[in-house]
């Protein structure tokens, strides 16, 4: 079936990749020993505009939480992500 996020260049496996109640739920992992440098494209999402105006995209994030947006240090369970930035798109 269709998945909401097309894999990018960082992670080789996406154990979760679904659209549920208007939310995209996605996770990426690697099988490389020692992990990967999380610098690159996580994934690609294609949206279809319904009308002109502003569209807001937000990420669920709380510092230190591992049940939202996070990056886990290889060999640990430590969330090393310290901030995320939401996105606002102007559709013309």
C-alpha positions as CSV (number, residue, x, y, z in Angstrom):
1,X,0.0,0.0,0.0
2,X,0.9,3.6,0.0
3,X,3.1,5.0,2.7
4,X,3.0,8.7,3.7
5,X,6.8,9.1,3.9
6,X,9.1,8.0,1.2
7,X,12.5,6.9,2.7
8,X,15.4,9.3,2.5
9,X,19.1,8.8,2.7
10,X,19.7,8.4,6.5
11,X,17.9,5.2,7.6
12,X,17.5,1.9,5.9
13,X,14.4,0.6,7.6
14,X,11.1,2.3,8.5
15,X,9.3,0.0,11.0
16,X,6.4,2.5,11.3
17,X,5.2,4.5,8.4
18,X,1.4,5.2,8.4
19,X,-1.2,7.8,8.3
20,X,-3.5,7.6,11.3
21,X,-6.3,10.1,12.2
22,X,-4.7,12.9,10.2
23,X,-1.2,12.3,11.8
24,X,1.8,10.7,10.1
25,X,3.5,8.2,12.4
26,X,7.0,7.3,11.1
27,X,10.2,5.9,12.6
28,X,13.5,5.1,10.9
29,X,16.3,2.8,12.1
30,X,19.6,1.5,10.7
31,X,21.2,-1.9,10.9
32,X,24.7,-0.4,10.6
33,X,26.9,-1.2,13.6
34,X,27.7,2.0,15.4
35,X,24.7,3.8,13.9
36,X,24.7,6.6,11.3
37,X,25.4,10.3,11.3
38,X,21.9,11.7,11.2
39,X,22.7,14.4,8.7
40,X,20.7,14.2,5.5
41,X,17.1,13.5,4.3
42,X,15.0,11.5,6.7
43,X,12.2,11.1,4.3
44,X,10.0,12.9,1.7
45,X,6.3,13.7,2.1
46,X,4.2,14.9,-0.8
47,X,1.2,17.0,0.0
48,X,-1.7,17.9,-2.2
49,X,-3.1,21.4,-1.7
50,X,-6.8,21.8,-1.0
51,X,-7.0,25.6,-1.3
52,X,-4.8,28.7,-1.2
53,X,-3.7,29.9,2.2
54,X,-1.3,28.9,5.0
55,X,-0.7,25.2,6.0
56,X,1.0,24.4,9.3
57,X,3.0,21.3,9.8
58,X,4.0,20.5,13.4
59,X,6.2,17.9,15.1
60,X,5.4,16.4,18.4
61,X,8.4,17.0,20.6
62,X,9.3,17.3,24.3
63,X,13.0,17.4,25.3
64,X,14.2,14.1,26.8
65,X,11.0,12.2,25.8
66,X,11.4,9.0,23.7
67,X,7.7,8.8,22.7
68,X,7.7,11.7,20.3
69,X,10.2,13.2,17.8
70,X,13.6,12.0,18.8
71,X,17.0,10.8,17.8
72,X,18.5,8.1,19.9
73,X,22.3,7.8,20.4
74,X,23.7,4.5,19.2
75,X,24.3,2.0,21.9
76,X,22.1,3.9,24.4
77,X,18.5,4.9,25.0
78,X,19.4,8.6,25.3
79,X,17.4,11.1,23.2
80,X,19.9,13.5,21.8
81,X,17.5,15.7,19.9
82,X,17.2,19.1,21.7
83,X,14.8,21.0,19.4
84,X,12.6,20.8,16.4
85,X,11.2,23.5,14.2
86,X,7.6,23.4,12.9
87,X,6.8,24.5,9.3
88,X,4.3,26.9,7.8
89,X,3.8,26.8,4.0
90,X,2.1,29.5,2.0
91,X,0.0,27.9,-0.8
92,X,-0.9,30.3,-3.7
